[in-house]
Amino acid sequence: MNTEVQEETLTLEEVLAGLKPNHQLILWNDEINTFEHVIYCLTKYLDYNEHQAEKLAWTVHTEGKCAILEGSFTELEVYRKILQQEGLTVSIE
């Protein structure tokens, strides 16, 4: 009896493509939230340090929006709800 096992081989690109998150959590600029509040939320809920959070806040301020997190839709939805409860304007793309 011949029991050959065939292995499936994937290229590095195929493996990496499977690991890439397919959604982004977008923080939008608004006229309501202060820099301090945005920085507070980014450090508290997304574990950014103060410097990183400040850079993201400035990007949102100058460009109108900024991707603040990447991951699965399900994962990002949790953070979207938390940040919206804090008054931030966020969406998933």
C-alpha positions as CSV (number, residue, x, y, z in Angstrom):
1,M,0.0,0.0,0.0
2,N,1.4,3.4,-1.1
3,T,0.6,6.2,1.3
4,E,2.3,9.2,-0.1
5,V,1.7,12.5,1.7
6,Q,1.7,15.6,-0.5
7,E,2.6,18.8,1.2
8,E,1.0,22.0,0.2
9,T,3.6,24.7,-0.2
10,L,2.8,28.4,0.0
11,T,5.0,31.3,-1.1
12,L,6.1,33.8,1.4
13,E,3.8,36.4,-0.2
14,E,0.8,34.0,0.2
15,V,1.7,33.5,3.9
16,L,2.1,37.2,4.6
17,A,-1.1,38.1,2.7
18,G,-3.0,35.7,5.1
19,L,-1.6,37.5,8.1
20,K,-2.4,41.0,6.9
21,P,-5.3,42.7,8.7
22,N,-7.9,43.6,6.2
23,H,-9.6,46.6,8.0
24,Q,-8.6,49.9,9.5
25,L,-10.1,51.9,12.3
26,I,-10.2,55.5,11.1
27,L,-10.3,58.5,13.5
28,W,-11.9,61.5,12.0
29,N,-11.3,65.2,12.8
30,D,-14.2,67.0,14.5
31,E,-14.9,70.3,16.1
32,I,-15.9,68.8,19.4
33,N,-13.0,66.9,21.0
34,T,-9.9,68.5,22.4
35,F,-6.4,67.3,21.6
36,E,-6.1,66.3,25.3
37,H,-9.2,64.1,25.1
38,V,-8.1,62.4,21.9
39,I,-4.6,61.7,23.3
40,Y,-6.2,60.4,26.5
41,C,-8.4,57.9,24.6
42,L,-5.6,56.7,22.4
43,T,-3.3,56.1,25.4
44,K,-6.0,54.5,27.6
45,Y,-7.7,52.2,25.1
46,L,-5.1,51.6,22.3
47,D,-1.9,51.5,24.4
48,Y,-0.2,54.3,22.5
49,N,2.4,56.3,24.4
50,E,1.9,60.0,24.9
51,H,4.2,60.9,22.0
52,Q,2.6,58.4,19.5
53,A,-0.9,59.6,20.5
54,E,0.0,63.2,20.0
55,K,1.4,62.5,16.5
56,L,-1.8,60.7,15.6
57,A,-3.9,63.6,16.9
58,W,-1.9,66.1,14.8
59,T,-2.4,63.9,11.7
60,V,-6.1,63.8,12.3
61,H,-6.1,67.6,12.8
62,T,-4.1,68.4,9.7
63,E,-5.4,65.7,7.3
64,G,-8.9,65.2,8.5
65,K,-8.5,61.5,9.4
66,C,-6.0,58.9,10.3
67,A,-5.9,55.1,10.5
68,I,-5.2,54.4,14.2
69,L,-5.5,50.6,14.2
70,E,-5.5,47.6,11.8
71,G,-7.1,44.2,12.3
72,S,-10.1,42.1,11.8
73,F,-13.5,43.7,11.5
74,T,-14.7,42.0,14.7
75,E,-11.6,43.2,16.7
76,L,-11.9,46.8,15.4
77,E,-15.7,46.9,16.1
78,V,-14.9,46.6,19.8
79,Y,-12.6,49.6,19.7
80,R,-14.9,51.6,17.5
81,K,-17.7,51.2,20.1
82,I,-15.5,52.1,23.0
83,L,-14.1,55.2,21.2
84,Q,-17.5,56.3,20.1
85,Q,-18.7,56.1,23.7
86,E,-15.9,58.5,24.5
87,G,-17.3,60.9,21.9
88,L,-14.7,60.3,19.2
89,T,-15.7,60.1,15.5
90,V,-14.5,56.7,14.2
91,S,-15.3,54.3,11.4
92,I,-14.0,51.0,10.0
93,E,-12.8,50.8,6.4
